[in-house]
Amino acid sequence: MTTLAAQTRDHGGGLDAAIARFGGVRSDWVDLSTGINPLPYPLPEIPARFWQALPDSQDQSDLLDAARQFWSVPEGAGIAAASGVSALIAALPRLAPAGRVGIARPTYNEHAASFTAFGWEVSDDPAGANVYVHPNNPDGRHWDRDTLLKHHNTLSVIDESFCDVSPDSSHMELAARPGFVVLKGLGKFWGLAGVRLGFAMARPETIATLEQMLGPWAISGPAQHIGLTALSDSAWATTTRGRLEQDAARLDNIATRAGFDNPRGTSLFRLYDVSDAKTMFEKLAEGRILSRIFPYSKTLIRLGLPGPDRDWEHLEKVLE
């Protein structure tokens, strides 16, 4: 039987499964299994027209203009919006003939799953196509520009789902080069995973191909409105980056006092070494805290950030 802690295509989340296994009700639990900002962007009021009509082309244009400005998308690149970064990940293998794709693991496993589904062979070494999660999930590794250019061939995907915590490290300028695709989304930094809003930036001809794959009305009207509001609020983004850095340091302090070693990752999630990850996962779960461990490691455990003060207190109490 597949267990909660040992799935082959595993993800964070799955609180219902944790409740079924360890007990309690949802309000008892603190879910630290994802890298989603626990204090999300405050949702704006959504006018009724966004619910009642098909998504409007002018609203779409306004959203893409806001995305271009927020992420400093170069003039030579276009933008496509989709229902989450995952929808784009599922489409990307169709941009080139199937061959070998280089995906340095461990990393976010949906990339390998998507390429495999379209007949690609996945390699840990650079290949004709390459995928870089930047910064990497789960260890926070950053990829330098020289490496991306050195190994570029037909297709290079740069998944920057976690990069909004450190915008100066973005490789957005490469989106104007043929064969490069940069991915962004509102799920992690903004904490709005449920809105399902992701973006791809690439050469206009690549964007046109992606849009054909995605079809009309790839995102909802409410997502257009929420995305435009969030991407226009640079003050919130600046304040949030500072708060996340403080909270990540606070989490490291709590975890290392409890015996967790070698903290790394990003300011949205922290990866630690422990002597027995499965045992620690279960100890936390018995205390109604959902963490993340990995089927390829017996010693790695990842924690997202608690949000409200009561969640921080809950974590400290369980670890004590």
N, C-alpha and C positions, 0 to 999 in steps of 0.2 A: 504494500500500500504506500502511495506517495504521501510523505509527511509534510507538514507546514514548513519545516526547515530544510527540506531536501528536494525541491522541485528542480527539474532540468531547465526550465525556462522561467526562472523565478523573478519576482518583482517585489517591491515593497508594497505595503498595504495589506489587504486581505484580513481586515480586522474581524469580519464575521467568522472566518475559519479559526482565528485565534480564540474567539469567544466559545466556539463549539468545542475546542480542545481543552481550554484552560478554565472556562467558566466566566461568570460575571455578566454584566450588561454593558452596552457601549459606553454609557456615561462613567463606568468604573475605570476605563482604560485611557492610557496616554499612548498614542500611536507615534513612535519615533522611527518607524521603519522606512520612511520616505525622506527625500531631500526637499520637500515642499515647504516653503515659508509658512510657519504656523500662525503668523499674524499677517493675513493677506491684505492686498489692496482693497480699500473700502469700495464696495460696489456702488456705482451711481444709480440714480433712479432711471428706469428704462421706459421711455415713452411708449404708449400703446401701439404706435404704428410699427415698431420693430417686431412685435408679436403677430400683428395682423396681416402683414404683407410679405411678399418675397423680398429677400435682401436687395437693397437699392444700389445701383451702380455708383452713384455719387458718394454714398456712405462708404462703399468699398474703396473708392479712390481716396477719400479723406483718411481712411484707416491706413492705407499703404503709404500715403504721404507722411503720416505721423511716424510709421515704422521706419521709413527712410531717414527721417530727421533724427529720431531717437538713437538709431544704431549707426548713424553716419554711413549709410549705404552709398558706395561710389556711383557716380553718374553712369558708368558703363554697365551697371547691373540692374536687373529687374527684380521684382518681388512677387511671389505667389503666397496667398494665405490658404490655410487648410484647417480641417477640424483636428487640430493637435499636431504636434511634431510627429507622432506615430503614423499619421496618415501619409505624411511625406516620406518617412522611412520606408513604408510599405511600397511606395511608388518608385523610389530612386533606382533599384536594380534594373528597371526597364529603360534607363537612360543610355545604356551601352549593351553590346552583345555579351552574353554570359561568358565568363572566363574565371580567372582567379582574382579574388579580392583580399587585400591585406587588412586585417583587423587585429591590432595588437591587444591581446586579452591578458588579464581580465578587464572587461569593460561592459557597457550596457548591452545586454544580449539580444535586443530586438534587431540590431543591425545585421548580425550574423544570421539570425532566423529569417529575416526578409530576403537577404541575398541567396541563402540556401533554397528558399522556396521557389526562386526563379532560375535554379540550375547552376548557380555559381559555386565554385569551390573556395572555401574560406581558409586563409592562411594567416599565421601569426607574422609572417614576413611581408615586406612591401611587394605589391603585385601590380597588375595592370590597372586595377581600381583600388582605392584605399579609403578607409574610414578612420577618422580621428575624432574621438570624443574629447572636447577641450573646454574646460578642464575635465579630466577623466572621472568617470563614476566606476568604481568607488574610491579610488586612491587620490584623486585631485591632481593627477599629473597634467602638466601643461606641455603642449607641443610647440616647438619653436618653428618659426617661419622657414628657416633654411631646410629643415627636415621635410616640411610639406612640399616645398618646391623641388627638392632633390628627387623625391620619389613620385612626383606627379607624372601620370601617363594619360590615360583616357578620362578618368573620373576620380575626383578627390572630394569626399564629403567631410565637412568640418561641422560636427554637432556641438553647438555652443549653448545647449539648453541650460547649463549652469554658469555661463560666462558673464551674466549681467551683474554678478557680485564683484567682478574685476574687469570692467569694460576696457581698460587700457591694454589688456592682454588679448583682445579680440583680433581675429584675422579677417575681419570684414573686408579689408581692401582686396583680398584675393577673389572675392565674388565677381569682380569685373574681368577675371581671366577665364579663358575657355576651359571647360572641364571642372571648374571648382563650384561647389554648392555649399553655402553656409546655412545652417539651420538655427532658428531661434524660436522661443515660445513664451507664453505667459503662465505656464504651469508651475515653474519652480520659484523663480525670484519673486514674482507677483503673488504666488500662492493661489493661483486661479486654475488649477488643473481641471476642474469641472467645466470651465468655460469651453474647453477644447479649442484652442486657438494657437496655431503654429505658423511659422513663416519660413520660406526658402528664398535665398538671395543668390542669384547666378546670372550668367549672360542672358539677355532677352530671349534668344532662341531656345535656351534650356528651360526658361520659365514658361514659354509658350507651350513646350512639350508637356511640362508638368501640369499646366492648367487643362490641357486636353485630357490627361489622365484623370484629373480630379473631377472634371465635369462642372456644370453650372452650379452656382450657389453652394460652393464648397464650405462656406461657413454661414452661420445664422445671423439674422439681423441683430439680435441682442449681443452676440459675440462681437459684431462690428462696433456697436456702441460702446461696450465695455472696453474693447481693445483701444479704440480711439481715445477714450478718457484716460486710461492707464498710461499709454505711451506718450501722452501729452503732459504728464505730471512728472517732470524731471525733479522737482523738489522732493516729492515722496521717494523717488528712487535714491537720491543722495542721502536722505535721512535713514532710509532702510539699510543701505550698505553699512553705515556706521553702526547701527543697532545690531546687525547680523554679526559683525566682527566682534563686538563685545559679548554677544551671546555665545559665539563659538568658543571664545576664550573661557567663558564661564563654564561651558560644558566640559572642556578639556580639564579644567581644574577639578570638577566634581568626579569625572571619570578616572583621572590619574590617581586621585586620593583613594579610589576604590580598587586600584591595582591594574587598571587598563594602561597599556604601554603604547609608545610610538604614535602619538596623535598626528593625523594628517587628513587631507581632504579639502573641503572648501568651507566657507562660512555658512553653508546651508546643510552640510552633513559632515560628520567626523568619523574617520575609520581608525580602529584601535586593534592592537594585538592582545589577546588573552590566552591563557593556557588551554582552555577548552571552550570553544565558541558555543557549542551545542548546550553545554551545561549552563553557561551564562545566559544564553537565550531563554532557556527554560526557567531559570531563576527570576529573570526579569518578567517573563510572562506570568509566572505564578504571583508576582506582585502587580499584575495588570499593566505591564509596560511592554509594548510590542517593539522589538528591535529587528535588525536585519543581519542574518548570517548567510553564508554562501556555500553552495554544494561543492565547490572546488577547494575549499579551505577549512581546516579544523581549528584555526586560530584567529580568523578575522571576524570582527563584529563592527557594524556600522550603526551610528545613532544620528537621527535628525535632531533638530532643536526643539525643546519644549517651548510652548507659547506663553499662556497665562502663568502667573506666579504659582498657582496651585499645582500646575504640572511640574514645574521645577522642584517644588517641595515634595511632590510625590516621588520623583526620580531620586532625590537625595535620600529620602526615607528608605526606599527599597534597596539602594546600594549600601546604605549603612548597615 
